[in-house]
Amino acid sequence: MSDKPALNDDYWSQRYLTEQTGWDIGYISTPIKEYVDQLENKNISILIPGCGNAYEAHYLWNQGFQNITLIDISSVLVERLQKEVTSTSIQVLHGDFFDHRGQYDLLLEQTLFCAIAPGMREKYIAQAASLLKPGGKLVGVLFNCHFDGGPPFGGTIEEYRPMFSRHFNMLKMEPCYNSIEARSNREAFIICTPL
């Protein structure tokens, strides 16, 4: 088995072309929205990996954030986003998160972690830490439940905590209190800073 099953352009582009996007709720998730709403500095650099339809980016832009970078592996999706996004505050990149280079104040995690094979999680965590500036934060939502097959690939807080702790100081990793109804009692919210 490849160490990157399902994390390739063809697989995800086909999912978008055939509208097999069950993870897509059509708007920014409540936990991410409520976190963003309390951010005061609109000039921080923000990365949204595996950005999908970029609801988080649209929300951030509407709130006045000026430095947003999106990256996704699907060329079909990225081409569409590049046509839709007219703001110079949002940069849309086609590429693999694991190959991306840069330095950011904030990395927003919303459904990329669950899209990659569990064997890639340690590499994801190390990559996320390497992309953050000193004092930067990884903030987001992880599934706190198991699934048959995947993607999505599930897991639990108990499984995640030791993996993240190798690269991050855990400020918060707890069950979400404000998930959307369909994901109630099945998500964990995380805030962590690189070691």
N, C-alpha and C positions, 0 to 999 in steps of 0.2 A: 504494500500500500504506500502511495506517495505521502510525503509529510505535508502536502498542501492539497488534500482532496477538497474539491468544491471552491477553492479560492483561486479561480482563474477567470479570465475575461469571458471565454465562451460560455461557461456555466452560468455566470450571473447575467450576462447579456441576454441569453436565452430566457432566463426567468423574467427579465423586464419586457422582452418582446412578446412573451406569451402571457404577461400579466399574472405570473405566479409569484405574487409578492405579499404573501399572507402576513409578513412581519410589518407591513406598511400600514400604520394607523391613520394616515392622512393629515397629521398635524404633529407639532412638537409634543413629546410626552410630558405629562404633568410634572414628574420629578425634575426633569431637565429645565422646564420652563420656570418652575419655582426657584431653582438654583440661579438661573440667569437673571431673574427679576431682582435679586438682591445684589448683583454686581454693579458697582458704581463706576469703575474705570472703563470707559468705552473704547480705549485705545489698546487694550491688551491684545496680544496675538493669540488667535484661537485656531486649533486644528480639529476638524471633524473627519476622522478616518472612516472609510466605508460609509460615506455620507448618504447613500441612497437618494431619495428625492429631496433631500436637503431642507426639510421643514425647520430644523434647528437653525440653519443659516438664514433662512428668510425671516425667522422670528428675531434672531440677533440683529440683522440688518435693520428691521423695522424698529428695534429698540435703540438704534444709533451706534452699534458697534462698527468699528472702522477697519478691522484687520482680521478677516476670516479666510481660512484656507480649507478647501474641501478636497478630498482625494477618494477616488473609487476605482476599483479594478475593471468595472464594466465600461467598455468603450461606448456602447449604445447609450447608456445613462449619461456619461460624461458629455458626449456630443449634444445631447438634449439640454443638459444643464448649461453648457457653454452658450447655447443659443438663448436660453431663458434669462440667464443672469446678466444684467446690464450694469450693475453697480461695480465700480472699481474697488469697492471695499471687500468684494468676494472674489477669491481666486479659485478656479476649478481645475484640478489636476487629474489626469488619467494616469494611474499607476498602482503599484502594489505597496501597501502600507509598510511592508517589511523592508522595502528598498528606499523608502522616503528618507530624506535628510532635511533638517531644519531645526529651529529652536522656537518653542512656543511657551506662552504663559499658561495656557489652558488647553487640555485635550479633552474633548467631550466624547464619551463612549456611549453609543446607543445602537446596539445590535451587530457590531462587528465581532466582538469577543465570542458571541454565540454562533457566528457564521463560520468561524475557522475550526478546524479539527482540534479536539482536546489536546492532542500531542503538540500542537503549535502554541499553546497558551503561555508557556514559559518564555518562548521567543517573543510573543506579543508583548508581554509585560516588560521584558528587557528593552524592547524597541520603544515602547511608550515612555519609559523612564529616560531613554537617551534623547528623546525629542523635546523634553521639557527643560526650560531654563531653571537655574537654581531658584527654589521657592515656587516653581510652577506647580500646577495641580492637574491630576487626572481625576475627572469627575464623570460619573455616569451610572448607568443602570445595567445590572447583570441579571440573568435568570437565576432564581434561587429555587430551582426544581429540576427534575430530570425529564428527558424526553426519550421516546423510542426512536432510534435512528438519528438522523440529522442531516443537514442543518434544519432547525437550530439545534445546537448541542447545549444541553443544560449542565447543571452542577449546583453546588451548595456553597454557602458562606464558609462552612468548615473546610471545604476543599480549596476554595480560593485564597483564604487568608494566608496560609503558609507560602503559597506561590507569590503573591503580591509582596509579602513581607521581605522577600529576598532583595527587592529593588526599591521598595517604597516604605515610607512611614505612613501607617494607616491612621488617618484622622477620623474616618468613618467607614464602616462596612456593616450595614445592618439592614434588616427587612424594610422595604419601602412602605411608608404609611400612606403615600399618595399616588399609588399606581392607578392607571385607568382600570375600570371595572373588570375588563377581560383578563387582566394580568394581576389582579388583586391576590395578595398572599403568595405570589410567585416571582417576586423581584427583590433584588438587593440594591441599595444605593451605596455608592462608594465615593469617597473623597480621599485622595492620598497625594503625598509629595515625594519626589525622588530622594533616595538616601544620599 
